């Protein structure tokens, strides 16, 4: 584990991609589970994740719990008291609120509304592949 690990909010779309399709989102999730960075999660984001897995992918609640529990257990839970309306999609604002309240370094997402913002307060908004590259570079600097 790094001395000062980064703090990152993984958007619901990244987690769903990780669970359903693998690839780079799954690598990001694996790194979160191995404490390479501190994942930040809120009740609103967790509820949205479970809702999408149930309604869009027709998963039953037991399977959702089995998939999501390791991530839930590894995350730092944030209770946002901040409200924002920077994005036209209100669900995207919940991601920003979690990041703001949790003093995130990054938001990792594939959502174009969020990606258009690039930076909010003190955190950057990045696609999973860019985040993976930065994390690998950051980690290699500590391993030397």
N, C-alpha and C positions, 0 to 999 in steps of 0.2 A: 504494500500500500504506500502511496506517496505521502510525503510529509504534509503537504498542503494540497489535498486533492481538490480538483475542480468540482463545482456544484452545477448540475445540469438538470433541466426539466426535459423529459422525453415526451414529446407530443403523442397523443393517442394514436395518430396515424403511424408513427414509428413503431410503437408497441404492437399494434395490430399487424403491421407488416412483418415484424419479428416473429410473432406467434404463428402467423398464417403462411408466410412466404419465405422466410429466412433471409439470406443475403446480408447486406451491410447493416440493415436494422437489427438483425439477430446478433451480429457481432457487437453492435453498440449495447444491446441488452446484456449479452454475456459479460462485457466489460463492467457494466453496472453491477451485475451480480457478483463479480470478482473484486469489487471495491476499487476499481481503477479510477472511479470518480464517484461523487456522492449524488445519487439520483434523488430528485425532489418530487414529491407527490402530494396532491391534495384530494380531499373527498370528492370534489367536483370532477377532477380528472379521472379518478378511479371509477366513479359512477358512469362517466361517459364511456370509458373503456369497456366496462361490463355490458353496458347497454348496446354498444355497437357489435360486440362479439355475439351477444344473444340475438339481436334483431337482424343484423345483416348476415351473420355467418351461422345462425341457428344453433349456436352452442348452448348446451344446458348449463345450469348454474354450477353444478359440481365440476364440470370440465373447466369452466371459467375460473373457479376458485383454485383448482389444481394448477392451471397455467399461471395465474396471476399472483398467487401467494408468495412465491420466492421473491418476486419483484416488490411486492408490498412490504415484505419483511426487511428487505435490504434498503428501502427508501427512507429518507427523512421526511416525515409527514409535516406539511406546512398548512397552517390555517390562515389563508389570506384575509386580511382586513382591508386591503387596498382594492379599490375598484377602478377599472379602466375601460375605455371604449375606443381604443385605437384601431381595432379591426371591425369590419362590417359584419363578420360572423361572430356572434356573441360567444360561442364555444371557444374560439381562438383567444378571446379576452381572458378566459379562465386560465389558459396556459400562461399568459403574460402576468396575471395577478399572482400565480404561484411563483413564478420566476422573480417578480419584484419583491414579494414578501420574503422569499427564501434566499434572497441575495445570491441569485444564480450567476454563474459566469457565462452559461450558454443555455439556449433553447435549441433542441435538436428536433427538426421537423421537415416534412415534405410539403407542408401547406404553403401555397403561393402567397396568401394574404400575409402570413407571418414572415415569410422569407423576404417580401418586399420591404419590410421595416428595417432589415439588416441589423440594427442595433437599437436597443431601448435601454435607457438608464445605463447601467454598467454591464449589460450582458449582450452577447452577440447571438444572432439567430442564424443557424447553419443547417445545411442538409447533412444527413448521416455520414456520407462519404467524406465531406470536408472535416467534420468533427473527428472521425476516425483518424484522418491524416494528422490533424493537430495533436490529438491525444498520443499517437505513436511518436511523433516528434518530441513532445513534452516528456514522455516516459523515457525515451532514449537518452535525453539529456541528464536524467537522474541515474541511469544505469551505468554510465561511463565511469 
